[in-house]
Amino acid sequence: MQVETLKVFCDLVESGSFSQSAVRNFITQSAVSQQIRVLESRFNAPLLVRQGRSVYPTEAGRILYEGAREILDRFERIDLQLKSMGEETTGTVRIATIYSVGLYEMSLVIRTFLKTYPKVKLHVEYSRANRVYEECQKGEVDIGIVTYPKPRRGIQVIPLPADRLILICPPQHPFAKLRQIDVRKLNGQNFVAFERDIPSRRAIDQIFRAHNVEVRVVMELDNIETIKRSVEIGAGISIVPLLSVQREVQSGALAQVHLARQAFLRPLGAIVKSNRTLTPAAQKLIELLQRLQPEARA
């Protein structure tokens, strides 16, 4: 039995898809089926059961998966240690990030990383939070970057420096003349909000509830860019991460006002698949994310 066969099996269990396992291992679906038959013949037991288009492990398959996963993880650690001895950092790091972090927080990180490790290839994709978690759980990406990170099954959270939240408004708005404002002063204001299923919306709603603030939500949008444009045209005020509006503030398109009394922060986290050994390149990227404070990224 070869290590490659165990990897094909584990990828199939994790993805629930013959086609995904084939793609991950650069083989055909028929080759995946053939390797599964070899394993079932070797252990004289059915390892998988089909439900619709997905496949799930049987009890025997679960036992094999857990043992094979340990073997593969150990083999990967040994492989990485041997390959990294005396060698320059190389390889590919696959990153999935939510839009707001990818567009603002990551820009300097990526530039710094590629300058420091020019032989590493970064593949960055932008997605919504649920999709980022899903891709990490399936092993489709090495690192996910999300806000308000929550532990989930099969996911490890690595805390990153948090963002400061601020109020934004049009330059002609009465609040624009202020350097800071008590969040309770927002009561009754027209407010441009994130959609209800977005973690930032839930967090901001919690801030309002804690301070007995009721705003008039005039728009619900799914990303910061459209929120900024809506505030610019006078639809209402909003609360967003500080780094996301520096360009508009500098150009005079928006005014920013700090929230008084306490610092309201947006936690950030890197998420990785549990029990997976990160490559040296991925480890160095996470270290850089942890070192660069939000102020340094602006």
C-alpha positions, -999 to 999 in steps of 0.1 A, spaced: 0 0 0 14 34 -10 11 67 8 -4 82 -23 -33 58 -21 -40 68 15 -40 104 5 -65 98 -23 -88 81 2 -85 108 28 -91 135 2 -122 116 -9 -136 114 27 -129 150 34 -144 164 2 -171 138 -2 -165 139 -40 -146 116 -64 -141 146 -87 -125 167 -60 -103 139 -49 -92 135 -85 -84 172 -89 -64 174 -57 -43 144 -67 -40 152 -104 -55 119 -115 -88 108 -132 -120 99 -113 -116 63 -126 -82 62 -110 -97 73 -77 -123 45 -80 -96 20 -87 -75 29 -57 -106 27 -34 -113 -8 -47 -77 -17 -39 -82 -5 -4 -115 -23 0 -100 -55 -13 -70 -51 10 -92 -47 41 -120 -69 29 -146 -43 39 -167 -16 22 -151 18 30 -176 42 15 -213 47 10 -230 69 -16 -258 94 -8 -268 113 -38 -237 129 -54 -217 127 -21 -199 98 -5 -194 91 32 -172 67 51 -186 35 66 -175 25 101 -146 7 86 -139 37 64 -139 60 94 -114 39 112 -91 38 81 -95 75 76 -84 84 112 -54 61 110 -44 72 75 -48 109 85 -22 103 113 2 86 89 -1 113 63 3 141 88 34 125 102 48 118 67 41 154 57 60 168 88 90 146 80 89 156 43 87 193 52 116 191 77 138 173 52 130 196 24 135 228 44 170 218 57 193 244 44 170 255 17 154 288 8 117 291 15 97 281 -16 64 266 -26 28 279 -30 5 292 -3 -32 292 -10 -52 319 9 -89 326 11 -99 358 27 -131 379 32 -133 409 9 -127 437 34 -95 421 49 -82 410 16 -86 444 0 -72 465 29 -54 445 57 -36 421 34 -21 445 8 11 454 28 14 419 42 14 404 7 39 430 -6 63 425 23 60 387 22 67 385 -16 97 408 -12 111 387 16 104 354 1 104 359 -37 104 322 -46 70 316 -28 39 318 -49 8 333 -33 -27 324 -46 -53 347 -30 -90 345 -35 -118 366 -20 -150 351 -7 -176 354 20 -168 340 55 -188 308 53 -170 299 21 -136 306 36 -144 282 65 -157 256 41 -125 258 19 -103 254 50 -123 225 63 -120 207 30 -83 215 27 -88 235 -5 -67 264 9 -38 266 34 -50 297 53 -83 315 57 -85 351 70 -118 360 86 -133 385 111 -148 375 144 -133 341 141 -152 312 157 -139 277 164 -155 251 143 -151 214 139 -119 207 120 -107 243 123 -79 259 143 -81 297 149 -49 317 151 -56 352 165 -44 382 146 -42 419 156 -77 435 156 -90 464 136 -104 496 152 -140 504 142 -148 541 134 -178 561 123 -179 574 87 -202 601 73 -203 625 44 -181 656 48 -212 678 50 -228 658 79 -228 676 113 -208 647 128 -180 654 103 -168 683 124 -162 661 155 -130 643 163 -148 617 184 -184 609 193 -202 588 219 -219 559 203 -251 568 221 -253 600 199 -260 578 169 -295 571 182 -321 578 155 -296 583 127 -300 569 92 -276 540 91 -261 520 62 -255 485 75 -241 452 64 -265 424 56 -278 405 86 -258 373 80 -224 391 80 -204 388 113 -197 426 113 -234 433 112 -241 411 142 -212 427 161 -224 463 154 -259 454 163 -246 441 196 -228 474 202 -260 493 196 -280 470 220 -254 474 247 -257 511 245 -294 513 240 -290 528 205 -316 524 178 -306 535 143 -328 536 112 -313 511 89 -319 525 54 -297 501 34 -283 466 40 -253 458 18 -229 429 15 -195 446 13 -176 477 25 -171 492 -10 -209 496 -16 -214 508 20 -187 536 15 -203 547 -18 -237 549 -2 -224 570 27 -206 592 2 -239 601 -15 -256 609 18 -277 578 24 -266 576 60 -237 571 84 -220 538 90 -194 520 112 -165 503 94 -128 493 101 -104 523 102 -81 509 74 -109 505 49 -116 542 45 -81 558 45 -82 566 8 -116 582 9 -108 602 40 -75 615 25 -94 626 -7 -121 643 13 -149 620 0 -156 608 35 -151 620 71 -141 596 99 -150 601 135 -135 580 163 -160 564 188 -154 578 223 -155 561 257 -139 528 246 -122 513 216 -145 491 195 -125 465 178 -131 440 150 -112 408 158 -93 391 130 -81 355 128 -62 331 105 -80 298 103 -63 266 93 -74 230 90 -68 211 123 -42 185 125 -26 196 93 11 206 92 16 240 76 44 244 51 73 266 61 60 293 37 25 293 52 40 294 87 61 325 78 31 342 63 11 337 95 40 350 115 41 382 94 3 387 98 8 384 136 37 409 136 22 436 115 -1 457 137 -31 473 120 -15 508 122 15 494 103 -7 481 75 -23 514 67 
